[in-house]
Amino acid sequence: MRVLAGGIYHESHSFSNIPTDIEAFKSVLYLQGREVVEELGGTVSEMAGFIEGAEKYGFELIPTLWAWGLATGPVTAAALDEMIGVVHQAYQDNDGIDGVLFTLHGAMVSEPLPDGDGYILSRFREFMGDVHIAVTLDLHANISSLMVEKADIIVGYDTYPHIDQVERGLEAAELLARAIRDEIKPVMSMAKPPMVVVPNRQFTAEAPMKHLFDLAIEAEAEPGVLSVTVAGGFAYSDVPEIGPAVVVITDNNAQLGQQRADAIADRFWELRDDFVPKPADIPTAVQRAIESSSTPVILADVGDNIGAGTPGDSTFILSELLDKGATDAVVIIADPSSVEKAVAAGVGERVSLQIGGKTDRFHGEPVEVRAEVTLISNGVFRNRGQMRDGIVEDMGRTAVVAVGGVKIVLTEKKMPPWNLEQLRSVGISPESQKIIVVKSAVAFRAAYEPIAGEIIEVDSPGLSSVNLGQFNFKNIRPGLFPFS
């Protein structure tokens, strides 16, 4: 068996003012051909699962590309055409392709079609015909009928924070190999409850999300059920397919699949009130952190969740920390112009800066400070731990500046707080801090929960605010909770 493998991964925020072109992928992680296997083998990634699957289930893996972009605005047509073109060329260059293993996000919005992932799969079908296609999707996928139609197998993450990419890649590889060998006939059934859920209520280790995954595990134990995906959806994509979905794969038993998908979707709907978030307001959260004796206190800046497509330069919590005289506090702000000024000043010098609030109207005004430059770094580090282990990250040039008792890590590129190595790489011991602000909703927990004395979710403004009423949705289907 010969199987093409790769990935085009992007979670798109419809209200971001930063379009996603091909350079947005190439500046984060963009690999082609053999370098896909060389760079991602042994990491926490779906590709590592594909590689393991090829060895375990006896097929030849032909890598195409791995394009991974941080969440921003919709993906341009030119970017998609270029990336799909790489896969098309690989398909033409290799005879006898029996299947495809591919990683998508499931919440890509694109210029050619709002359902960007459905568009990619449709293009694949145009030049691959009836070749078996298995895809992995992020837990925040807005799964569409088009995706289900064009793919043979969909396997979604079971965890948020996302730490099971290898396992899901391996699962997809097993199902694909069995389908190619005619051992199974995968049939997918989907149900979508009429609701939208914000990211910070999709934490899979706790209720209400855990209830749904318990049901999925029970269903997967039934004879004839091959896989169950529970997707929470992505609340900031203005598309008709927005919201949660349940996809059940059976061995040629659509009726059974639909029954199990409907049952889990019905439970999703029954729990809808439990999915309404209740974070603390900024003054309350910061005061609690200052007074807490359980350290470090992690303040989750939910409104500036970089992983959801925000710019990472919100200043609301930073301002409150400075106003209240917080000590031993750390905040990371993406701000290239402030980095430039800090680097020009040099370590040990003091510099006047206007920090953050430069991207859009959602994330506050720049904060004027007189800061001491304490460190300058190239911003490169390698992840260690549960999430993205082994993958190299690049924050761009990075400067650490001190303002009173607050350390501000200024980066040229935004970077989600997935890993403690982000702070360690710039000389900051996370365990030794009193307060750490993370621009994240849930993903930070993989790294920070084991060391946290207390975690406080903060009701901060921003593009990932829990207040969905501030966004001018035009394309979502009517009657969705909590809008209705």
C-alpha positions in Angstrom: 0.0 0.0 0.0 1.1 3.5 -0.8 -0.3 6.4 1.2 0.2 10.1 0.8 0.5 12.0 4.1 0.5 15.7 5.1 -1.4 18.5 6.7 -2.8 22.0 6.1 -3.8 23.3 9.5 -5.4 26.6 10.3 -8.1 27.8 12.7 -9.5 31.0 11.2 -11.0 33.9 13.1 -13.6 35.6 10.9 -13.2 38.9 12.8 -9.4 39.2 12.7 -8.0 42.0 10.6 -4.9 39.9 9.8 -5.3 37.8 6.6 -3.6 34.5 6.4 -1.3 34.3 3.3 1.3 31.7 2.4 4.0 33.5 4.4 1.8 33.2 7.5 2.3 29.4 7.2 5.9 29.6 6.2 6.8 31.8 9.2 5.5 29.2 11.6 5.9 25.7 10.3 6.1 24.7 6.6 7.8 21.5 5.6 7.8 19.6 2.3 8.8 16.1 1.2 11.2 14.1 3.3 11.7 17.0 5.8 8.2 16.4 7.0 9.2 13.0 8.4 12.7 14.2 9.5 11.3 17.1 11.5 8.1 15.6 12.9 9.1 12.0 13.6 9.1 11.4 17.3 7.2 14.6 18.1 3.8 15.1 19.6 2.0 15.5 16.2 -0.4 13.7 14.0 2.4 13.1 11.5 4.3 11.1 14.2 1.2 9.0 14.5 1.0 8.5 10.7 4.7 7.5 10.7 4.0 5.0 13.5 1.0 3.7 11.7 2.9 3.1 8.5 5.3 0.9 10.4 2.6 -0.9 12.4 0.1 -1.5 9.6 2.5 -2.1 6.8 2.2 0.7 4.2 4.6 3.0 2.5 4.2 6.6 3.7 4.8 9.4 1.1 5.1 12.8 2.8 3.8 15.8 0.9 3.8 18.9 3.0 3.1 20.1 6.6 1.7 23.6 6.7 0.8 24.8 10.1 -0.3 28.4 10.7 -1.2 30.2 14.0 -4.8 31.3 14.1 -5.5 34.6 12.3 -8.0 35.8 9.7 -9.3 33.8 6.7 -6.8 32.0 4.4 -6.2 33.6 1.0 -7.1 31.8 -2.2 -3.4 32.0 -3.4 -2.2 30.3 -0.2 -4.6 27.4 -0.5 -3.9 26.9 -4.2 -0.2 26.8 -3.5 -0.5 24.2 -0.7 -3.1 22.1 -2.5 -0.8 22.2 -5.6 2.0 20.6 -3.6 -0.2 17.7 -2.7 -1.5 17.5 -6.3 2.1 17.3 -7.6 3.0 14.6 -5.1 0.0 12.6 -6.3 1.0 13.0 -9.9 4.6 12.0 -9.2 3.7 8.8 -7.4 1.9 5.9 -9.1 -0.4 3.5 -7.3 -1.6 5.7 -4.4 -4.1 3.7 -2.3 -4.9 6.3 0.3 -4.4 9.6 2.0 -3.7 10.5 5.6 -4.1 14.2 6.1 -4.4 16.6 9.1 -6.8 19.5 8.8 -8.1 21.7 11.6 -11.8 21.8 10.7 -12.3 25.5 11.4 -10.5 27.0 8.5 -12.3 29.9 6.8 -11.0 30.7 3.3 -11.5 33.0 0.4 -12.5 30.3 -2.1 -15.1 28.8 0.2 -16.0 29.7 3.8 -15.6 26.0 4.6 -11.9 25.9 3.9 -11.4 22.3 5.0 -14.3 21.2 2.9 -12.8 23.1 0.0 -9.4 21.3 0.4 -11.1 17.9 0.6 -13.2 18.7 -2.5 -10.1 19.7 -4.4 -8.4 16.4 -3.4 -11.4 14.5 -4.7 -11.1 16.2 -8.1 -7.7 14.8 -8.7 -7.7 11.7 -6.6 -11.1 10.3 -7.5 -12.2 7.5 -5.2 -8.9 7.0 -3.3 -9.5 6.5 0.4 -9.1 9.7 2.4 -8.7 9.7 6.2 -8.3 13.0 8.0 -7.7 14.1 11.6 -9.4 17.2 12.9 -8.9 19.5 15.9 -11.4 19.3 18.8 -12.5 22.9 17.8 -13.5 21.8 14.3 -16.7 23.2 12.8 -17.4 20.0 11.0 -19.5 20.4 7.8 -21.6 18.0 5.7 -19.1 18.7 2.9 -16.2 17.4 5.0 -18.2 14.2 5.8 -19.1 13.8 2.2 -15.6 14.2 0.8 -13.6 12.3 3.4 -14.0 8.5 4.1 -12.7 8.7 7.7 -12.7 11.6 10.2 -10.9 11.3 13.5 -11.0 14.2 15.9 -9.0 14.9 19.0 -10.2 13.6 22.3 -8.4 16.2 24.5 -8.2 19.9 25.2 -5.5 20.8 25.9 -4.6 18.9 22.7 -2.1 16.2 23.8 -3.4 13.2 21.8 -2.3 14.0 18.3 -0.1 11.0 18.0 -2.8 8.7 19.1 -5.4 10.2 16.7 -2.9 10.0 13.9 -2.3 6.3 14.6 -6.1 5.7 14.9 -6.7 7.3 11.5 -3.8 5.2 10.0 -5.3 2.0 11.4 -8.8 2.7 10.0 -7.4 3.7 6.6 -5.3 0.6 6.3 -8.2 -1.6 7.2 -10.4 0.2 4.7 -7.9 -0.2 1.9 -7.6 -3.9 2.7 -11.5 -4.2 2.6 -11.5 -5.4 6.2 -14.0 -2.6 7.0 -16.4 -0.3 5.1 -16.3 3.0 7.1 -19.6 4.9 7.0 -19.9 8.2 8.8 -23.0 9.7 10.5 -23.1 13.2 11.9 -25.3 15.2 14.3 -24.9 18.9 15.1 -26.7 20.3 18.2 -27.9 23.9 17.6 -25.5 25.8 19.8 -22.1 27.6 20.0 -19.6 26.9 22.7 -16.7 29.2 23.6 -13.3 27.6 24.0 -12.8 27.9 27.7 -15.9 25.7 28.3 -14.4 22.9 26.2 -11.9 21.6 28.8 -12.2 17.9 28.4 -11.0 16.9 31.8 -14.0 18.4 33.5 -17.7 18.6 33.2 -19.6 19.3 31.0 -17.3 18.3 28.2 -16.1 15.2 30.0 -19.7 13.8 30.1 -19.8 13.8 26.3 -16.5 12.1 25.9 -17.5 9.4 28.4 -20.5 8.7 26.2 -18.2 8.6 23.1 -16.0 6.0 24.8 -19.0 3.9 25.7 -20.2 4.1 22.1 -16.8 3.1 20.7 -17.0 -0.1 22.8 -20.1 -1.3 20.9 -19.7 -3.9 18.1 -19.8 -2.2 14.7 -18.7 1.2 16.0 -15.2 2.1 14.8 -14.7 5.6 16.0 -16.6 8.5 17.7 -15.5 12.2 17.3 -16.9 14.9 19.6 -16.0 18.3 18.3 -16.8 21.4 20.4 -16.6 23.8 17.4 -14.9 27.2 17.0 -17.0 30.1 18.1 -15.3 32.8 16.1 -15.8 31.5 12.6 -18.7 33.2 10.9 -19.8 30.2 8.9 -23.1 28.1 8.6 -21.4 25.0 10.0 -20.3 26.8 13.2 -20.7 24.8 16.4 -20.3 21.3 18.0 -20.7 18.1 16.0 -20.7 14.4 16.7 -19.3 12.1 14.0 -19.7 8.3 14.4 -17.9 5.9 12.1 -19.5 2.4 11.8 -18.6 -0.6 9.8 -21.3 -0.2 7.1 -24.1 0.6 9.6 -25.4 4.1 9.0 -28.5 3.5 11.1 -26.5 2.6 14.2 -24.1 5.5 13.6 -26.9 8.0 13.3 -28.5 6.7 16.5 -25.3 7.1 18.5 -24.5 10.5 17.0 -28.0 11.8 17.8 -27.9 10.5 21.3 -24.6 12.3 22.1 -25.7 15.5 20.3 -29.0 15.4 22.3 -26.9 15.3 25.6 -24.8 18.2 24.3 -28.0 20.2 24.0 -29.3 19.1 27.4 -26.1 20.4 29.0 -26.2 23.8 27.1 -26.6 25.9 30.2 -23.5 24.3 31.7 -21.5 25.5 28.7 -22.1 29.2 29.6 -18.9 30.6 31.0 -18.5 32.6 34.2 -15.0 34.1 34.4 -13.9 36.7 36.9 -13.8 40.4 35.9 -10.3 41.9 35.6 -10.1 43.9 38.8 -11.4 41.0 40.9 -9.1 38.5 39.2 -6.0 40.6 39.6 -6.8 41.4 43.3 -7.3 37.8 44.0 -4.0 36.9 42.4 -2.1 39.6 44.4 -3.7 38.4 47.7 -3.3 34.7 47.0 -0.9 32.5 48.9 -1.1 29.7 46.4 1.5 30.5 43.8 2.1 30.8 41.0 -1.4 32.2 40.2 -2.2 31.7 36.6 -4.4 34.5 35.1 -5.9 33.2 31.9 -6.5 36.1 29.6 -9.4 34.5 27.9 -10.2 37.4 25.7 -6.7 37.4 24.1 -6.4 33.7 23.5 -3.6 33.6 20.9 -4.5 30.0 19.9 -8.0 31.3 18.9 -6.7 34.0 16.5 -6.1 37.0 18.7 -3.0 39.2 18.3 -1.5 38.6 21.7 -1.0 42.3 22.5 -4.0 43.0 24.9 -3.1 45.4 27.7 -6.1 45.3 30.0 -4.6 42.9 32.6 -1.1 44.4 32.3 -2.5 47.8 33.1 -4.3 46.5 36.1 -1.2 44.7 37.4 0.8 47.9 37.1 -1.9 50.0 38.7 -2.2 47.7 41.7 1.6 47.4 42.1 1.8 43.7 41.6 5.1 42.0 42.2 6.8 38.9 40.8 4.4 39.0 37.9 5.0 38.0 34.3 3.1 39.0 31.1 4.0 38.1 27.5 3.1 40.7 24.9 3.6 40.4 21.1 4.9 43.8 20.1 7.6 44.0 17.3 8.1 47.8 17.6 8.7 47.6 21.4 11.1 44.8 20.8 13.0 46.9 18.3 13.3 49.8 20.8 14.4 47.5 23.6 17.0 45.8 21.4 18.3 49.2 20.3 18.6 50.3 23.9 20.4 47.2 25.0 20.5 45.1 28.2 20.8 47.1 31.4 19.5 50.3 29.8 16.2 52.0 30.5 13.8 52.8 27.6 10.5 54.5 27.1 7.9 52.2 25.5 4.3 52.1 24.5 3.6 48.4 25.0 0.8 46.5 23.2 -2.6 47.5 21.9 -1.4 48.2 18.4 -3.2 45.6 16.3 -6.9 46.5 16.5 -9.6 48.1 18.6 -10.4 45.0 20.7 -7.3 44.7 22.9 -6.8 48.0 24.7 -4.6 51.0 24.3 -0.8 50.9 24.4 0.6 51.2 28.0 3.3 53.8 28.4 6.2 52.7 30.6 9.7 53.4 31.5 11.3 50.0 31.5 14.7 48.4 32.2 15.9 45.9 29.5 17.0 42.8 31.4 17.5 40.3 28.6 17.5 40.0 24.8 17.0 36.6 23.0 16.5 35.1 19.6 13.2 33.7 20.8 13.8 30.2 19.7 13.0 27.2 22.0 12.0 23.6 21.8 8.8 22.3 23.4 9.2 19.8 26.2 6.3 18.0 27.8 2.7 16.9 26.9 1.9 19.4 24.2 3.9 19.7 21.0 6.8 17.9 22.5 10.0 18.2 20.4 8.6 20.9 18.1 10.8 24.0 17.7 9.0 27.3 18.2 10.2 30.8 17.1 8.9 33.9 18.9 11.2 36.2 16.8 13.5 38.5 18.6 12.5 38.7 22.2 13.2 41.2 25.0 12.4 41.0 28.7 11.8 44.3 30.3 11.0 45.1 34.0 8.5 47.7 35.1 8.4 47.8 38.9 7.5 44.2 40.0 6.2 43.2 36.6 8.4 41.4 34.0 7.1 41.9 30.5 8.3 39.5 27.8 8.1 41.3 24.4 8.1 39.1 21.3 8.2 39.9 17.6 5.8 37.0 16.8 2.8 36.0 18.9 3.2 32.6 20.5 0.6 30.7 22.5 1.6 29.7 26.1 1.7 26.0 25.4 5.0 25.2 27.1 7.0 26.2 30.1 10.1 26.3 27.9 8.7 29.6 26.5 9.6 31.4 29.8 12.6 29.3 30.7 14.2 30.2 27.4 14.3 33.8 28.5 15.6 33.1 31.9 12.3 33.1 33.8 11.5 30.2 36.1 7.7 29.8 36.0 7.6 27.9 39.3 9.2 30.9 41.1 6.7 33.6 40.0 3.8 34.8 42.0 1.6 35.7 39.0 1.8 34.6 35.4 -0.6 35.9 32.7 -1.3 33.5 29.9 -3.0 34.5 26.8 -5.0 31.4 26.4 -8.4 29.7 27.4 -7.5 26.1 28.1 -4.4 25.0 26.1 -2.1 26.5 28.7 -3.2 23.9 31.2 -1.1 21.2 29.7 2.0 23.1 30.8 0.9 25.3 33.7 -1.7 23.2 35.6 1.0 20.9 37.1 2.8 23.9 38.6 -0.1 26.2 39.4 -1.2 27.1 42.9 -4.4 28.6 41.5 -5.9 29.2 38.1 -8.2 32.2 37.5 -10.1 32.6 34.2 -10.4 36.3 33.4 -13.3 37.9 31.6 -11.1 40.1 29.5 -12.2 41.9 26.3 -10.8 40.8 23.0 -11.3 38.8 19.8 -11.8 35.6 21.9 -14.1 37.2 24.4 -16.7 34.9 26.0 -19.2 37.7 25.0 -20.2 36.5 21.6 -22.8 39.3 21.2 -20.0 41.8 20.4 -19.4 40.1 17.0 -21.3 40.9 13.9 -22.2 37.4 12.8 -23.8 37.3 9.3 -23.5 33.7 8.1 -24.3 31.5 11.0 -27.6 29.5 10.9 -30.5 30.9 12.9 -31.7 29.7 16.2 -28.4 28.8 17.8 -27.9 28.9 21.6 -26.9 31.2 23.2 -27.9 33.7 20.4 -31.6 32.6 20.3 
